[in-house]
Amino acid sequence: MTDPIVVGVDGSGRSLRALVWAAHEAVLHHCALRIIHVLHREHVYASTPAVRAREASSRDRGVVAEAAAIARESHPELEVMTDLPTGAPAAVLLTESEHAHTVVLGAKGMGGFGSLLLGSVALQVVGHAASPVVVVNHLATGHRRIVVGVDGSAHSRAALAHAFQEASLRGAQLQALHAWSYPGPEAVVSAVRDAAAEEHRQSLEEWLGPLRETHAGVEVVEELTHEDPILALARASDRADLMVVGSRGRGGFRGLALGSVSHALLQFSQCPLAVVRPSLRPVPD
């Protein structure tokens, strides 16, 4: 059975945008949608599901019920599951990610998931989740383009594989963007700069080659740019339905397991941002 798309909701407008995006993704991937709302800390020590249910406020239940109703109304064929788990939000989401196709979060909210986006909890989730994590700041549709940041690292290769899969599923164009800078003065001899640019172009071709063969139907546009990758990717996100980048995971639960580029794009991406780590789960035979 395909793992579900998991979305965290808190009743805010931005978390509802995440819900809308997650529901559409679940339909696209032919999997269930799992809606979760983490209860406040006073419920953390509820010993049984019955106690937890009694302590959950009417608002908490209402948030989940409203989200489920919106998803079912938009996609009557979609299997929708809900839960009101207790615990520390980061720990709950990381546990959910172990059995999720993707975890989806809103960019900001009224407490709970969204408002923690730029705090330690959400950064831990984005940096350490076992599944891809998509942060929905702005909904974007109609471009039929997915942008992926590429630099040849293990995390970038995982992002590239994810982006090819998503582009193939959507029938979308894939824009592979590699931003680089020459380690020398700006007035360097043109021939040297040209040689460096050609070396980067060849590297990009090598990274793309195997995935182009396995996803022959995906139109790929290569973009090499001599500028800061944050600026280049943020600009490209304005013309994309989804942006995919790698996370610089260092293992463990503590710490911020994000590189500066993926961290900055959490704020500046103009479309949903998928952050991908190399898979820690065994690949089926």
MIKEBA-443558 format. One record per residue (C-alpha): residue number from 1; residue in one letter; x, y, z. Coordinates in steps of 0.5 Angstrom, whole numbers. Each point is the difference from the previous one (the first is absolute). Example, Ala and Ser with C-alpha at 12.3 -4.5 7.8 and 13.67 -1.06 7.14 Angstrom:
BEGIN
+-----+------+-------+-------+-------+
: seq : type :    c1 :    c2 :    c3 :
+-----+------+-------+-------+-------+
:   1 :    A :    25 :    -9 :    16 :
:   2 :    S :     2 :     7 :    -2 :
+-----+------+-------+-------+-------+
END
This chain:
BEGIN
+-----+------+-------+-------+-------+
: seq : type :    c1 :    c2 :    c3 :
+-----+------+-------+-------+-------+
:   1 :    M :     0 :     0 :     0 :
:   2 :    T :     3 :     7 :    -2 :
:   3 :    D :     1 :     4 :     6 :
:   4 :    P :    -4 :     6 :     2 :
:   5 :    I :     1 :     7 :    -1 :
:   6 :    V :     0 :     3 :     7 :
:   7 :    V :    -2 :     8 :     1 :
:   8 :    G :     0 :     4 :     6 :
:   9 :    V :    -5 :     4 :     1 :
:  10 :    D :    -2 :     6 :     6 :
:  11 :    G :    -6 :     3 :    -3 :
:  12 :    S :     4 :     6 :    -3 :
:  13 :    G :    -1 :     2 :    -7 :
:  14 :    R :     7 :    -2 :    -2 :
:  15 :    S :    -1 :    -7 :     3 :
:  16 :    L :    -6 :     0 :    -4 :
:  17 :    R :     4 :     1 :    -7 :
:  18 :    A :     5 :    -5 :     2 :
:  19 :    L :    -6 :    -5 :     1 :
:  20 :    V :    -3 :     2 :    -7 :
:  21 :    W :     7 :    -1 :    -3 :
:  22 :    A :     1 :    -7 :     4 :
:  23 :    A :    -7 :    -2 :    -2 :
:  24 :    H :     1 :     1 :    -7 :
:  25 :    E :     7 :    -4 :     1 :
:  26 :    A :    -3 :    -6 :     3 :
:  27 :    V :    -5 :     0 :    -6 :
:  28 :    L :     6 :     0 :    -5 :
:  29 :    H :     4 :    -5 :     3 :
:  30 :    H :    -6 :    -5 :     2 :
:  31 :    C :     1 :     0 :     7 :
:  32 :    A :    -4 :     2 :     6 :
:  33 :    L :     0 :     7 :     4 :
:  34 :    R :     2 :     0 :     7 :
:  35 :    I :    -2 :     6 :     4 :
:  36 :    I :     3 :     1 :     7 :
:  37 :    H :    -1 :     6 :     5 :
:  38 :    V :     5 :    -1 :     6 :
:  39 :    L :    -3 :     2 :     6 :
:  40 :    H :     3 :     5 :     5 :
:  41 :    R :     5 :    -2 :     5 :
:  42 :    E :    -5 :    -1 :     6 :
:  43 :    H :    -3 :    -6 :    -4 :
:  44 :    V :     7 :    -3 :    -1 :
:  45 :    Y :    -1 :    -5 :     6 :
:  46 :    A :    -6 :    -2 :    -1 :
:  47 :    S :     1 :    -8 :     1 :
:  48 :    T :    -6 :    -3 :    -4 :
:  49 :    P :    -3 :     2 :    -7 :
:  50 :    A :    -7 :     1 :     4 :
:  51 :    V :     3 :     5 :     5 :
:  52 :    R :     4 :     3 :    -6 :
:  53 :    A :    -7 :     1 :    -3 :
:  54 :    R :    -4 :     3 :     6 :
:  55 :    E :     6 :     5 :     1 :
:  56 :    A :     0 :     2 :    -8 :
:  57 :    S :    -4 :     7 :     0 :
:  58 :    S :    -6 :     1 :    -5 :
:  59 :    R :     5 :     4 :    -4 :
:  60 :    D :     5 :    -5 :    -1 :
:  61 :    R :    -5 :    -5 :    -2 :
:  62 :    G :    -3 :     6 :    -4 :
:  63 :    V :     6 :     1 :    -4 :
:  64 :    V :     1 :    -7 :    -2 :
:  65 :    A :    -7 :    -1 :    -2 :
:  66 :    E :     0 :     6 :    -4 :
:  67 :    A :     6 :    -2 :    -4 :
:  68 :    A :    -3 :    -7 :    -1 :
:  69 :    A :    -6 :     3 :    -3 :
:  70 :    I :     4 :     5 :    -4 :
:  71 :    A :     4 :    -6 :    -3 :
:  72 :    R :    -6 :    -4 :    -1 :
:  73 :    E :    -4 :     5 :    -3 :
:  74 :    S :     5 :     2 :    -5 :
:  75 :    H :     2 :    -8 :    -2 :
:  76 :    P :    -6 :    -4 :     2 :
:  77 :    E :     4 :    -6 :    -2 :
:  78 :    L :     6 :     1 :     4 :
:  79 :    E :     1 :    -4 :     7 :
:  80 :    V :     1 :     5 :     5 :
:  81 :    M :     2 :    -2 :     7 :
:  82 :    T :     1 :     4 :     6 :
:  83 :    D :     4 :     0 :     7 :
:  84 :    L :     1 :     5 :     6 :
:  85 :    P :     7 :    -3 :     3 :
:  86 :    T :     3 :     3 :     6 :
:  87 :    G :     7 :     1 :     1 :
:  88 :    A :     5 :     5 :    -2 :
:  89 :    P :    -1 :     2 :    -7 :
:  90 :    A :     7 :    -1 :    -3 :
:  91 :    A :     0 :    -7 :     3 :
:  92 :    V :    -7 :    -1 :    -3 :
:  93 :    L :     1 :     2 :    -7 :
:  94 :    L :     7 :    -4 :     0 :
:  95 :    T :    -4 :    -6 :     2 :
:  96 :    E :    -5 :     1 :    -5 :
:  97 :    S :     5 :     1 :    -5 :
:  98 :    E :     2 :    -7 :     1 :
:  99 :    H :    -6 :    -3 :    -4 :
: 100 :    A :    -2 :     6 :    -4 :
: 101 :    H :     1 :     1 :    -8 :
: 102 :    T :     1 :     8 :     2 :
: 103 :    V :    -1 :     4 :     6 :
: 104 :    V :    -4 :     7 :    -2 :
: 105 :    L :     1 :     6 :     5 :
: 106 :    G :    -3 :     7 :    -1 :
: 107 :    A :     5 :     6 :     0 :
: 108 :    K :    -3 :     4 :     6 :
: 109 :    G :    -6 :    -2 :     4 :
: 110 :    M :    -3 :     2 :     7 :
: 111 :    G :     4 :    -5 :     4 :
: 112 :    G :     2 :    -7 :    -1 :
: 113 :    F :     3 :    -2 :    -6 :
: 114 :    G :     0 :     7 :    -4 :
: 115 :    S :     2 :     5 :     5 :
: 116 :    L :     6 :    -5 :     1 :
: 117 :    L :     3 :     0 :    -7 :
: 118 :    L :     6 :     5 :     1 :
: 119 :    G :     1 :    -3 :     7 :
: 120 :    S :     4 :    -6 :     2 :
: 121 :    V :    -6 :    -5 :     0 :
: 122 :    A :    -2 :     1 :    -7 :
: 123 :    L :     8 :     0 :    -2 :
: 124 :    Q :     1 :    -6 :     3 :
: 125 :    V :    -6 :    -3 :    -4 :
: 126 :    V :     2 :     2 :    -6 :
: 127 :    G :     7 :    -2 :     1 :
: 128 :    H :    -1 :    -6 :     3 :
: 129 :    A :    -6 :    -3 :    -3 :
: 130 :    A :     0 :    -7 :    -3 :
: 131 :    S :    -4 :     2 :    -5 :
: 132 :    P :     0 :     6 :    -5 :
: 133 :    V :    -3 :     6 :     4 :
: 134 :    V :    -4 :     5 :    -4 :
: 135 :    V :    -1 :     7 :     3 :
: 136 :    V :    -6 :     4 :    -4 :
: 137 :    N :     1 :     8 :     1 :
: 138 :    H :    -3 :     2 :    -7 :
: 139 :    L :    -5 :    -5 :    -4 :
: 140 :    A :     2 :     0 :    -7 :
: 141 :    T :    -3 :    -3 :    -6 :
: 142 :    G :     0 :     0 :    -8 :
: 143 :    H :     7 :     1 :    -1 :
: 144 :    R :     1 :    -7 :    -1 :
: 145 :    R :     7 :     0 :     2 :
: 146 :    I :     4 :    -3 :     6 :
: 147 :    V :     7 :     3 :     2 :
: 148 :    V :     5 :    -4 :     3 :
: 149 :    G :     7 :     3 :     3 :
: 150 :    V :     6 :    -4 :    -2 :
: 151 :    D :     7 :     0 :     3 :
: 152 :    G :     2 :    -8 :    -1 :
: 153 :    S :     0 :    -1 :     8 :
: 154 :    A :    -4 :    -6 :     2 :
: 155 :    H :    -5 :     4 :     3 :
: 156 :    S :    -1 :     3 :    -7 :
: 157 :    R :     0 :    -6 :    -4 :
: 158 :    A :    -6 :    -2 :     5 :
: 159 :    A :    -3 :     6 :    -2 :
: 160 :    L :     1 :    -1 :    -7 :
: 161 :    A :    -3 :    -7 :     0 :
: 162 :    H :    -6 :     3 :     4 :
: 163 :    A :    -1 :     5 :    -5 :
: 164 :    F :     0 :    -4 :    -6 :
: 165 :    Q :    -5 :    -5 :     3 :
: 166 :    E :    -5 :     6 :     1 :
: 167 :    A :     1 :     3 :    -7 :
: 168 :    S :    -1 :    -6 :    -3 :
: 169 :    L :    -7 :    -1 :     4 :
: 170 :    R :    -2 :     7 :    -2 :
: 171 :    G :     2 :     0 :    -7 :
: 172 :    A :     4 :     6 :     2 :
: 173 :    Q :     7 :     3 :    -2 :
: 174 :    L :     6 :    -1 :     4 :
: 175 :    Q :     4 :     6 :     1 :
: 176 :    A :     7 :    -2 :     3 :
: 177 :    L :     4 :     6 :     3 :
: 178 :    H :     7 :     0 :     1 :
: 179 :    A :     3 :     6 :     3 :
: 180 :    W :     7 :     1 :     1 :
: 181 :    S :     5 :     5 :     1 :
: 182 :    Y :     8 :     1 :    -2 :
: 183 :    P :     5 :     0 :     5 :
: 184 :    G :     3 :     6 :    -2 :
: 185 :    P :     0 :     7 :    -2 :
: 186 :    E :    -6 :     2 :    -4 :
: 187 :    A :     6 :     3 :    -5 :
: 188 :    V :     2 :    -7 :    -1 :
: 189 :    V :     2 :    -2 :    -8 :
: 190 :    S :    -6 :    -1 :    -4 :
: 191 :    A :     3 :    -7 :    -2 :
: 192 :    V :     1 :    -2 :     7 :
: 193 :    R :    -7 :     1 :     2 :
: 194 :    D :    -3 :    -3 :    -7 :
: 195 :    A :     4 :    -6 :     2 :
: 196 :    A :    -3 :     0 :     7 :
: 197 :    A :    -7 :     1 :    -3 :
: 198 :    E :     1 :    -6 :    -4 :
: 199 :    E :     3 :    -5 :     5 :
: 200 :    H :    -7 :     2 :     4 :
: 201 :    R :    -4 :    -1 :    -6 :
: 202 :    Q :     3 :    -7 :    -1 :
: 203 :    S :    -1 :    -2 :     8 :
: 204 :    L :    -7 :     2 :    -1 :
: 205 :    E :    -1 :    -5 :    -6 :
: 206 :    E :     3 :    -5 :     4 :
: 207 :    W :    -5 :     1 :     6 :
: 208 :    L :    -6 :     0 :    -5 :
: 209 :    G :     2 :    -6 :    -4 :
: 210 :    P :    -2 :    -6 :     3 :
: 211 :    L :    -7 :     3 :     2 :
: 212 :    R :    -1 :     3 :    -7 :
: 213 :    E :     0 :    -8 :    -2 :
: 214 :    T :    -5 :    -2 :     5 :
: 215 :    H :    -4 :     6 :    -1 :
: 216 :    A :     0 :     1 :    -7 :
: 217 :    G :    -7 :     3 :    -1 :
: 218 :    V :     3 :     6 :     5 :
: 219 :    E :     2 :     6 :    -4 :
: 220 :    V :     6 :     3 :     3 :
: 221 :    V :     2 :     7 :     0 :
: 222 :    E :     7 :     1 :     3 :
: 223 :    E :     2 :     7 :     3 :
: 224 :    L :     7 :     2 :     2 :
: 225 :    T :     1 :     6 :     3 :
: 226 :    H :     6 :     4 :     3 :
: 227 :    E :    -3 :     3 :     6 :
: 228 :    D :    -3 :    -1 :     7 :
: 229 :    P :    -4 :    -7 :     0 :
: 230 :    I :    -5 :     3 :     5 :
: 231 :    L :    -1 :     6 :    -4 :
: 232 :    A :    -1 :    -4 :    -7 :
: 233 :    L :    -4 :    -6 :     4 :
: 234 :    A :    -5 :     6 :     3 :
: 235 :    R :    -1 :     3 :    -7 :
: 236 :    A :    -1 :    -7 :    -3 :
: 237 :    S :    -5 :    -1 :     5 :
: 238 :    D :    -5 :     5 :    -3 :
: 239 :    R :    -1 :    -4 :    -6 :
: 240 :    A :    -1 :    -7 :     3 :
: 241 :    D :    -5 :    -4 :     3 :
: 242 :    L :     5 :    -3 :     4 :
: 243 :    M :     7 :     1 :     2 :
: 244 :    V :     5 :    -6 :     3 :
: 245 :    V :     6 :     0 :     4 :
: 246 :    G :     4 :    -4 :     4 :
: 247 :    S :     1 :     0 :     7 :
: 248 :    R :     7 :     0 :     3 :
: 249 :    G :    -1 :    -5 :     6 :
: 250 :    R :     5 :    -2 :     5 :
: 251 :    G :    -4 :    -5 :     3 :
: 252 :    G :    -3 :     0 :     7 :
: 253 :    F :    -6 :     4 :     3 :
: 254 :    R :     4 :     6 :     3 :
: 255 :    G :     3 :     6 :    -4 :
: 256 :    L :    -2 :     3 :    -7 :
: 257 :    A :     1 :    -5 :    -5 :
: 258 :    L :    -1 :     5 :    -6 :
: 259 :    G :     4 :     3 :    -5 :
: 260 :    S :     0 :     8 :     0 :
: 261 :    V :    -3 :    -1 :    -7 :
: 262 :    S :    -6 :    -4 :     2 :
: 263 :    H :    -1 :     4 :     6 :
: 264 :    A :    -1 :     6 :    -3 :
: 265 :    L :    -4 :    -2 :    -5 :
: 266 :    L :    -5 :    -2 :     5 :
: 267 :    Q :    -1 :     7 :     1 :
: 268 :    F :     1 :     3 :    -7 :
: 269 :    S :    -3 :    -6 :    -5 :
: 270 :    Q :    -7 :     3 :    -4 :
: 271 :    C :    -2 :    -7 :    -1 :
: 272 :    P :    -1 :    -7 :     5 :
: 273 :    L :     7 :    -2 :     2 :
: 274 :    A :     2 :    -7 :     0 :
: 275 :    V :     6 :    -2 :     5 :
: 276 :    V :     3 :    -7 :    -2 :
: 277 :    R :     5 :    -4 :     4 :
: 278 :    P :     4 :    -6 :    -3 :
: 279 :    S :    -5 :    -6 :     2 :
: 280 :    L :     1 :    -3 :     7 :
: 281 :    R :    -5 :    -6 :    -1 :
: 282 :    P :     1 :    -6 :    -4 :
: 283 :    V :    -1 :    -1 :    -7 :
: 284 :    P :    -5 :    -6 :    -2 :
: 285 :    D :     3 :    -5 :    -4 :
+-----+------+-------+-------+-------+
END
